[in-house]
Structure formats: C-alpha cells, structure tokens
Amino acid sequence: MASVSKVSILDYFNIVFEGENGKIESNCKACGTRIQAKRSVTSNFVTHLKRKHQAMYDDFVKRKDMKREGYSSGSLHSFSTNGGNSRYTLPISTGVGGRGGAGGMGTPEGGVGGGVTKFDRHDPRQVLISEAIAKMIVRDLQPVSMVENQGFRELLQLLEPRYTPEPQHYIHSQLLPAYAYQAQLATRQALASAHALSLSLDLWRGMSGATSGYLGVTCHFLTSDWQMRSALLACLPLTAGSSGNRVLSDFDEVCQSHSISGRAFCVVADPFLATTVKPCCLPGFLVSNPLTKMQEEEEVGNGNTVEGGIRNGLSDGGDEGEWEDSWEQGLGVCRVDCFSRSLEQCVREGLSSCPQLSSTLAKAACFYNYITSAVPPEKLNQVFDGPGLMTGAAGNTPSAARDWAAQLKVLRRLLDSVEFLEEMSGPGELALGGSERALLRELTDALEPFTEAWDMVHGDRQGDAQTDRHVSISLALPCVLGLRKHLSEMSTPHCPSLLVGLSQAVERQLAPILEDPLYITATTLDPQFKLTWSSNPDWHRQVLMEELSKHSTFSGPTDPNTDLHPQSQTPSAAAPSPVSSFPRPCKLFSFIKQRPTTQAKSLEQELAVYLREEPTDEEALHYWQRKAIDFPLLAQVAKRAFTIPACGTVVASIFTNAGRYLWPERGYTLPKNLETLIYLKANYTLLWT
C-alpha cells in the first residue's frame, strides 16, 4: 500500500516567516489573514478555519478522519512535491464553467476508469495535481492551452483516473492570478521591513517586426538578519511605440504600488538606447543538432542572428540622446550599468576584431561534432567530464550552442586532449593543424580571465534560472584590474588583433569603474579586498571618505539603525538590543569602578580601524552582520552598497530563453498572458520552496 503523507493544518496557510523555538507566521490562503503560532501548537490555525472558512475546516476534518479516501486500494501511486513538504493552494472561485464532473464527490465518470469516483474540486489530491500542472506551465513557460490537448488528458487519466482536468480558462483566469497575488503579498511584506534595497530594470523585445515588449522591475533587498533576497516586482507588457517617458512612468508606478518610492539606493539599468543586444557566441563555433539547425542557418558573424535578439529599447527610430537624458533624469537615483553585460560586450568586441578566428573555430566545431558522434560515450567522458560539456547524444541541446563561456570551456577541453581524440576518431580531413591549434590556444588563453570573471559573477545561476544567488559589485573593480594586467602581459602572435580589440574594449567599457567612487566604496567595504588592490591608497581613502559622507547623515552620536539614504521616506529600524530591567543601585554597587563614557567613533575613525584589520575571506554580509556593533556607520553604508548586483537578474535570463524559443517569426506563438508566466517563473522559489 502506498504511504500516505501527513495531514497538516498548515496546508491551508502560507508560511512567510519562521523564527526560533518553532515560531511561525502564516497567511491564510483563502483570505490572507496573518496568524502567529508555534508549529507544535496549531490551535490558532484550526480556530481561524472553523470560524471563517467552514468548508475548508470540514475538508481538513475529512482529511484527518479518512486519510485521503481511496488510497486504501493500494493501487495508486503516492504523489508529493518539494521533498514531501507539499503546499496546497485553494482556487479563488469554485464556480467556473466548462468542467465536467466538478459537482462533488460521488460523481462517477465513464471511460477508461468506468465507475471511478472523481475528486471534488476542493479535495487536496485534486488541488495538489492542479498546482503541479500550473507549476509545470510556469517553469517551462508553456501555453495554458496545453491542458486541453488530448494526449495530455489521456496521460492524466492514466496516472490518476479520479482527477478531473481543469479547463484552460480556469487556470488562466483563476489559478495563475491567485499564485501571482500570493507572490505580491509575500514580496510587499518582505519589502516593508527591508533594511536596504536596490533595483534592476530589464527591457525585452523580440526580433525585428515584433510589436510588443516587456519591462521587468527586480528588487534586491537586505532582510533584518542580513540575508540578501531578490524578487521580481512586476513584468509589464509594453507596446512598440513606448517611449522612455512611458517606461519611466511604469517604473514609478511599480515603486509606488510596492511602497518603495525613494528607498532605492541604486538602479541597475543599461541606457536602453535603440540598439539590439545580441547573444555572444564564439564566431563559427556551431554545434550540429536537429533542435538548433534553424538557429545555425540564421546565425552569422559573431554567432548572432541576422534580424536581432534582445532589444534594449522599444523605439527603433528614437533619438538616442533623448532616451539617455530622460532616463538619467527620470530615475532620480544613482544608476549603474550591469557589469556582466559590459563584460560580455568586451568579449563580443574582441572577437569581432579578429576575423580569421571564424574559419578556424568552424573547423574546430566540425571536429567536435564528428567526435561526439563517432567516439563512444565512455571515451568522451574522459575528456568532457564536466556537466553540460558534451552533447552526449543526438537530439540533446548542448550548452556549447548557447553561451560563449560554455563554448570556450568545451574548446579548451578539446585542445587539451586533441591527440587522444584524433586517435579515437581516426585520421581525417577534420584534424586540426599545428597553426590552427596555436591560434585556438591563443584564443582560449586570452579569454580565460574573462571566463573566470564571468563564472564568479554568475556562478550557480547558469545552471538554473531559479537560483536566487546575489553577487555584489564589489567584485567588479578587482576583475577589471586583473583583466588589464592579463592583457598587458600577454602576446598573441597568431591573432594580434584579438588582443588589441580586447584591450580597447576593456578601456572603453570597464576602465571607468576604476575611478567610480561607488565601486571604490563597495570593493573597499568587502573584507576580502579592503584597499589591498590600490596603487594609491591615500587617494582612494580620500575618495572613499567623500563617498561615505555623501551617503551618511551622521553628525555625531546616533542610532546605528537610522536610514542613511537622503531620499528614504519610510526608514526601517531594527529592534534595539534589550537592556537589563534591573536598575544599578548606587550604594550597593559603589565598589564597582565607574564606567567611562563611550565616545562614538566618527566615520573617519571607523574607517581607519577597519582598514588596519587584515583582510579576511569571510563572506561580506556575514562579516558586516558580525561587525555592525564595532563599525555602525560603515555597516549602514555597506548594507546599501552590497544590494547592487554585478550580474543580470533572473528575469533577464528568462527573457533570453523566451527570445530563443518563442520568437513568433520562427512559427511559435507566445503564450497568452506571458507576463504572468514570467512573473511567476521569476518568483518560483518565493512560492514553491
């Protein structure tokens, strides 16, 4: 007999906070009421259901008594999600038409499972399966209409005959909006108590001819326990004629609705000029694959599509100066470019400066395609042993077809074992000559530090767009110094133009970071760097003091929890440390020496003490959480500086995937209400972890 999961009253509530000693705070899934209790004492939750939601209470009692009626047959498979910690979300409405057999328990259905009793719409098993289907649609950005497909319904009938498939209208108009509402509630509650926050803006348009686009507003915020979190606040559809002022107006409306207007320390946003940002790939390094054949036919030059890619800006014929001016003035706060995009732009410009690379990389790609089809997998595993570093079999979509950094790793593995692979595959015209190997080796050596910087900035997120991993801009300045040093010391006799192109791109795109006070501050406040990178510590210390003073409002002793940002309208202060409730008796404790009056350190004094300490590899936020008492003024600035991300957001990755697979020009139809699907996919971990 299949095991039965434990029935819990918490299935009807969303847990939004868990504290010590089992204390939890939850929202009712039906009405949103906040309830506080302990996991071991859930009477408050039961009482709420009994008083406010009789139907849900009756359902809970039935589940406890009957232990999910029907499992006793032992012929059905158990179903659980998230490691057994299932979350049930009741639909908003129960009166949606177009669904057969939804009237209640005891409704027999004919067909494959003739005489099978169908689940009631509120049956936990019915709700759980519907939620799993919605999660699949969101995670894979599938059109909701797939639930009407006959093959999909036959699969459901086979897996669970008692389940009644929900119509697409119900999922589209009821279920997905309900999940979006839950995500909005959780986000607003988290932002209300956020100690510091920054924002990222991402715009997306399809290829040329597309008439719509989307604006994504992502918030990166620091919680009271110094944990960094990110959440997509909104994904808004935009039309082809949208101007910079329209985008700024939508951005302001999102900030107003989430009560964060004036609270953002910084906004990460590229200038959004009327230009097209194309995906960067190694020129000519194309992997044969049935699923990417159409892509290969369209890609030219630097591996970019002829018609376009992700378009930053919605007005093709707009005035670039007008866009940039309105953007800078309209945000009203400090704006920085995305470091990872600037890094990718440097690689793109360097590759385009060396035309002879394309033919050699094309031959290397042909050799790679041949050996992955001719050499046994057990032999290939000795070379391409990293995840995603080989196709494995025809029909798989290799990562090498999508990303310059992944392509470079494949190419490096190929060069390191080229003799072994040629021996395995046998002699042929595809073998790489000595000069070709030397050229490719120079390419991989020249770009190796760029790959290291890319991996540091992106990390685990490359494998999963849902990964909530935050990397601050404190890494940017050391990365630029490292790239500069590497390029100045390297020589590329076979492709000198590559080195020149990379050096010029770094100076144009990244060198301004070295003199930016914001980057200097973030890097210095990172305990692993401090001022160890500086060739002129005195000057950088002066720049740092000016920047710290600009973001400080301290003029003497003050509460370290005071909000520093001058635009802040709703500062959030952490609860003060508890003070002993026992007064100190003057006579009884007169033998104890009088404690000296503590003089609050100035900003300059804190900085001097901080810089005298040796750098440490301790994670920056953990360090400042521990040192906030010693350096209260620096800690407040650190809170804000570390909210600025160095890499693209989750929604930017989702936009990229949507652009790759959902172009209308390629015969695909964009799912209805795509902005809701993108919003839920970006906030997936907020709802379903």
Buried (B, 14 or more C-beta within 10 A) or exposed (E): EBEEBEBBBBBBBBEBEEEEEEEBBBBBBBEEEEBEBEEEEBEEBBEBBBEEBEEBBEBBBBBEEEBBBBBEEEEBEEBEEEEEEBBBBBBBEEEBEEBEBBEEBEBEBEEEBEEBBBBBBBBBBBBBBBBBBBBEBBBEBBBBBBBEEEEEEEEBBEEBBBBBBBBBBBBBBBBBBBBBEBBBBBBBBBBEEBBBBBBBBBBBBBBBEBEBBBBBBBBBBBEEEBEBBBBBBBBBEBEEEBBBEBBBEBBBBBBEEBEBBBBBBBBBBBBBBBBBBBBBBBBBBBBBBEEBEEBBEBBEBBBBBEBBBBBBBBBEEBEBEBBBEBBEEBBBBBBBBBBBBBBBBBBBBBBBBBEEBBEBBBBBBBBBBBBBEBBEEEBBEEBBEEEBBBBBEEEBBBBBBBBBBBBBBBBBBBBEBBEEBBEBBEEEEBBBEEEBBBBBBBBBEBBBBBBBBBEBBBBEBBEEBBBBBBBBBBBBBBBBBBBBEBBEEBEBEBBEBBBBBBBBBBBEBBBEBBEBBBBBBBBBBBBBBBBEBBEEBEEBBEBBBEBBBEBBEBEEEBEBBBBBBEEBEEEBEEEEEEEEEEEEEEEEEEEEEEEEEEEEBEBEEBBEEBBEEEEEEEEBBEBBBEBBEEBBBBBBBBBBBBBBBBBBBBBBBBBBBBBBEBBBBEEEEBBEBBBBBBBBBBBBBBBBE
